[in-house]
Amino acid sequence: MKQFMVFLFFGSCFVGHAQYHFRGQVPVHPHHKVVYLSIVDNYRKSERIYADQIIQKAAVDTLGNFVFEGNHLATENNIYRIHIDNCNENLNGTNHFLKQCNSIQSVLFVANNNDSINLPLLRNNQALCEINSTNSKSGYLLAVESLKEAMILDFMDYTSKAGESLNYKKWFKTLQDFGRSCEEPLVELYIYNLLSNRANETHDYYLTDLASNPYYDDLGKRLIKEYPNTPLTLQYQKELKGDKSSFAAVKNTTYIFDFKWVLSISMLLIILVGLFLFRRKRHLQNNHPIQDLTAQETTIMHKIVEGKSNKEIASELYISVSTVKTHINNLYKKLGVSSRGDIKAMR
């Protein structure tokens, strides 16, 4: 009986013990009375606060300290967010999530039900900017934010099209390599959302990159291995398939469209050139009838059509080369042409 009571005592202690422990400190502020903990179960909703992601809220004490603890989180890693804002708790708290608050501060991190995390208040009174965790992967999303800021500065320095293209190539590779090195597909999903988001300038380059870069299929394999049949993995697979199909359809349509235009323009040019040559020949024939030529000029014209040179014509007609040139100049004026080729074209 005594052994049973000891077992019951330790068992109850174990059940009541909080398995996760997220604590931190925020600046003392009249509005900083509550801190919120969210789970980001959709990587497309990682950029702002959503009410349906809130899973817990904690009161802030007089020194700005807060604590989240319990044992109801998943045992596998997920992306979580802790945030504060300057809204008060009226209207059932709806102001917090409808972009009506100023100075929202938040931090995203990777964690699970067994982690202890500390978010200290820095000396410059900045909150939610540093993560100390028992989970080595918790701080990777903060590192991605630092890379994102560096990328933005890079694009601001080089605004030309050539510079933009080089920057896209550089930063896609930099972010993808970093994500892969983290050995945490959730971090890669966060990066993927940044690069593939239709609202971002990176989306067009993403579609081009998707067509030739095996990274995206490899990420799908890593997700299946680490998080099989989870909503995030299924979401990624569905989106990737849709983007590939859309890109293929646009590419084929563009190719057909371009080919038709090239063919049409080529045919039009051929027709226009043909009409020009025909009208030119008719113009030459109608406005400068050969009957207006002298006998000698007519003879020289026939020699030119036969391909004879000035020297050959002079020899056959027993006249000087300069006389031949004079006759040819008169031919040009009367026929309205400027070359021997034009004369040949009239015949």
ABEGO torsion letter per residue (X at the ends): XAAAAAAAAAAAAAAABBABBBBBBBBBBAABABBBBBBBABAAAAABBBAAABABBBBBBAAGBBBBBEAABBABBBBBBBBBBABBABGGGAAAAAGABBGBBBBBBBBBAABBBBBBBBAAGBBGABBBBABAAAAAAAAAAAAAAAAAAAAAABABAAAAAAAAAAAAAAAAAAAAAAGBAAAAAAAAAAAABAABAAAAAAAAAAAABAAAAAAAAAAAAABBGBAAAAAAAAAAAAAAAAAAAAAAAAAAAAAAAAAAAAAAAAAAAAAAAAAAAAAAAAABBAAABBAAAAAAAAAAAAGBBAAAAAAAAGBBAAAAAAAAAAAAAAAGBABAAAAAAAX
